[in-house]
Amino acid sequence: MGQHTAILGPHGSGKSTLLKLLMRNLYPSCVDGQPGSIELLGQTHWNVWDLRTQLGFVSGEIDQHFHAGRSGRLTAQQAVLTGFFSSELEPDPEAITEPMLQAARHAMDLMGIASLAHRTLGTMSTGERRRTLLARAICHRPLALVLDEPTAGLDLGSQRQLLEYLEKIAQQNTTL
């Protein structure tokens, strides 16, 4: 922890697949009857829900999930609150605590989207939605933030702005 890492490689070289392995969206293959393993945060065996409390994740794929369909009707605040539940659906209002609301507001302030709290994701620009997803990924104060092409689809100004927000996150002792 405490070091930031970038994984570079050509299109199709397995960068996104590696990140999906880390997030336990995929599992290592078996070779000669022996399962592969990945050590993450000092452990090779994780309950996926416990792991996701330790990590935040933002990708173009998640952005598409939140842009379209049922998740596109969530407000920014609702979307950020889903980060506490590793869900893409509207959180149960009874499960949301005051500390969760405060943490969500703090993350939204940090990402400069507090004014978007009541706007739906389906009406936001890609840059606004990406910052909302960053707030979602950090609201529960993860040890590390895993990013898969976070600036993809953004114009140069929005890319620069997003990188500035990532720098703010890094200064909060979150590993990128």
N, C-alpha and C positions, 0 to 999 in steps of 0.2 A: 504494500500500500504506500501511497505517497508519491509514486512515480506515475507519470502519464505515458501512455504507449500509443503509437500509431501503427497500424498494420497497412502496409502498402503492397500493391501487386496489380497485375493486369486484370482486366475484366474476365470473370470466370475462373479465377485462381483459387477460390474457396474462402475469401475473406468473410463474406456474409455467413457462410456455412460454419466457419469457426465461431463466430459470434453467437449463432443459434445453438451450437454445442455448449458454449459457456452459459447461456441463459436456460439451458435444458429444454429448448424447443425441439432439439434433436438429441439423440444419444449416440455414443461411439459404437462403431460396428464391432462384430465378433470376427476374429481372424483365427483360424485353426481351433475353434471352440473356446477361445479366450476373449472375453469382452474387453474392449478398450476402456481406458479410464482417463478422466481429466481431473486434476487437482485444482480446486478453486478456493481461494481464501483458506488454504491449509487443509481442506477436506476433499476427499474423493466421493463421499456419499452424502447426498443432500436430499432432504425433503424439498421438492421444488418450490413450495410455498414459503418455506423458511429462507431458501436462497433468494427468492425475489424480494424479501424484505431487506436484503443486504445490497441489492443491485437496482439501478434504474436503467431503463432501456429506451432508446429512441431510434426509430428506423423509418425509412420511406414506406415500408410495408405497414407499420403501425399507423403512420400518417394516413395512408389510404383507408384503413379500417375506420379511423375516426372522421374522415371526410365524408364518407358515403354511408348510406343506410341508417340504421337506428342510432348509431353513435354520432352521426352528423347532427342529430337533434339535441345533443347534450350542450349545455352552456359551458363556457370555459371553466367556471368554478366546478361544475359537476364532473367535467373531464379530469380536472386536476385531482379531485377527490377519489376518482377511480384508482389512482396510484396506490392508495392504501389497501386496496382489495385485489390488485392485479387483475382487474376486470376492464372490459370495454363497454359495460352496460351501466346505466344510471345506478349509482349506489343507493342502497336502502337508507332513507333519511334517518331511521331509528338507529342505524349502526354508526352514524357520523357523530363524533364527539366534538366538544368545543376545542380541545387541543388539535384535532384534525383540521377543523375549520381555520384555526389560527395558523397552522403550518401551511395549509393551502394558500391562505392570503399572503403569507410571507414569501412563498415560492413564486406566486404571481407578481408580487411587488418586485422581487429580484429579477424576474424575466420581463418586467416592464409591460405587463398585460393586465394590471388591476382594473383598468377601465373597460376591459373586455369581459369581465366576470359574468355578465348576463347575456352576452352574445352567443349564438350557437356556432359550433365548429363549422357547420355547413356554409355559413355566411362569411367565414374568415378567409383572408389571403393565406397562401402557403406559409409565408413567414410568420404570420400571427398564430397559425395553427401549430407550427413547429415549436414556437416559444411556449405555447400552451402545453405541448407534449413534453417539453423540457421541464416545465413546472411540475407536471404530473410525475415525471421521473425522479425529481429531487424532493418532492414534498415530504416524503417519509425519511429524509436524510440518509440516503444509502451510503455505504462505504465507497462504492464505485459506480460510475455512470458509463454504460456501454452504449456507444454510438455507432450506427451503421449508416454512413454517408449522410450525416445530418444536414449538410448544406445542399444536397441534391434538389434540383428544381427551383432553387432560389436565384434571384438576380444578384449581381455583384454587390450592390448596396446591402441587400438583405443577408448575403453570405457574411460580409464583414460584420454586420450588426450581430448576427448569431454567434460568430466567433468571439466577439466581445462579451456576450452573455456567458459563453462557455468559460472564458477567462475568469469571470466573476464566480462561477461555480467552482472552478479549480481553487480559487482563493479561499473558499469555504471549507477546505480540507476534504474535498471529494476527488477521488482519483478518476481520471478520464482515461 
